[in-house]
Amino acid sequence: MDTSADDIRTRIKQIIANVAGLNAARIEDGARLREDLKLDSLSLLEIGVDVDLAFKLELPDERYKEIDSLPAMVDLVQQRLGERSQAAERAQAVQG
């Protein structure tokens, strides 16, 4: 899975579009989830769950309640993927 910010953003836009019935191409890179996209709490929870599954983040649902924009969601995914990558490297170093 490619983990560049652009690839993560594109995948998250697809998830948002699927959940909210929007055209992914019309979602701005800096979109605010509630204000710009008019997403309600249930949609935000569903998006959080779908993002978590898509990127295998294994984060608690509460982490997604803090997210208010697409850039914040991208940052969260990048941060978590970085943490998981570092943990995997440490595990390999211990085994090796």
C-alpha positions as CSV (number, residue, x, y, z in Angstrom):
1,M,0.0,0.0,0.0
2,D,1.4,3.4,-1.0
3,T,1.5,5.8,2.0
4,S,2.3,9.1,0.4
5,A,0.1,12.0,1.6
6,D,-1.5,12.2,-1.9
7,D,-2.4,8.5,-2.0
8,I,-3.8,8.6,1.5
9,R,-5.8,11.7,0.7
10,T,-7.2,10.1,-2.5
11,R,-8.2,6.9,-0.6
12,I,-9.9,8.9,2.2
13,K,-11.8,11.0,-0.4
14,Q,-13.1,7.8,-2.0
15,I,-14.2,6.6,1.5
16,I,-15.9,9.9,2.2
17,A,-17.6,9.9,-1.2
18,N,-18.9,6.3,-0.7
19,V,-20.3,7.0,2.8
20,A,-21.7,10.4,2.0
21,G,-22.9,9.9,-1.6
22,L,-20.5,12.6,-2.9
23,N,-18.3,12.8,-5.9
24,A,-14.7,12.3,-4.7
25,A,-13.4,14.7,-7.3
26,R,-15.5,17.5,-5.8
27,I,-14.0,17.1,-2.3
28,E,-11.5,19.8,-1.8
29,D,-8.1,18.8,-0.3
30,G,-8.7,21.1,2.7
31,A,-12.3,20.2,3.2
32,R,-13.8,20.5,6.7
33,L,-15.9,17.4,7.3
34,R,-18.9,19.0,9.1
35,E,-18.8,22.6,7.7
36,D,-17.9,22.0,4.1
37,L,-19.2,18.5,3.5
38,K,-22.2,18.6,5.9
39,L,-21.4,15.3,7.4
40,D,-23.2,14.2,10.6
41,S,-21.9,12.3,13.5
42,L,-23.0,8.9,12.2
43,S,-21.4,9.5,8.8
44,L,-18.2,10.7,10.5
45,L,-18.1,7.5,12.6
46,E,-18.7,5.3,9.6
47,I,-15.9,7.2,7.7
48,G,-13.6,6.7,10.7
49,V,-14.3,2.9,10.8
50,D,-13.8,2.6,7.0
51,V,-10.5,4.5,7.1
52,D,-9.3,2.4,10.0
53,L,-10.1,-0.8,8.1
54,A,-8.7,0.5,4.8
55,F,-5.3,1.4,6.3
56,K,-5.3,-1.3,9.1
57,L,-4.8,1.3,11.7
58,E,-6.4,-0.4,14.7
59,L,-7.3,2.9,16.4
60,P,-10.1,3.4,18.9
61,D,-13.2,5.1,17.5
62,E,-12.6,8.0,19.9
63,R,-9.5,9.1,17.9
64,Y,-11.7,9.9,14.9
65,K,-14.1,12.1,17.0
66,E,-11.3,14.7,17.1
67,I,-10.9,14.8,13.4
68,D,-12.6,17.8,11.8
69,S,-11.0,18.0,8.3
70,L,-9.6,16.0,5.5
71,P,-6.0,17.2,6.2
72,A,-6.4,16.2,9.9
73,M,-7.5,12.7,8.8
74,V,-4.6,12.4,6.4
75,D,-2.2,13.5,9.2
76,L,-3.7,10.9,11.6
77,V,-3.3,8.1,9.1
78,Q,0.3,9.1,8.3
79,Q,1.1,9.3,12.0
80,R,-0.3,5.9,12.7
81,L,1.3,4.3,9.7
82,G,4.6,5.8,10.8
83,E,4.1,4.4,14.4
84,R,3.3,0.9,13.0
85,S,6.3,1.0,10.7
86,Q,8.6,1.9,13.5
87,A,7.2,-0.8,15.7
88,A,7.7,-3.4,13.0
89,E,11.3,-2.2,12.5
90,R,11.9,-2.5,16.2
91,A,10.4,-6.0,16.3
92,Q,12.6,-7.1,13.4
93,A,15.7,-5.7,15.1
94,V,14.9,-7.7,18.2
95,Q,14.4,-10.9,16.2
96,G,17.5,-10.3,14.0
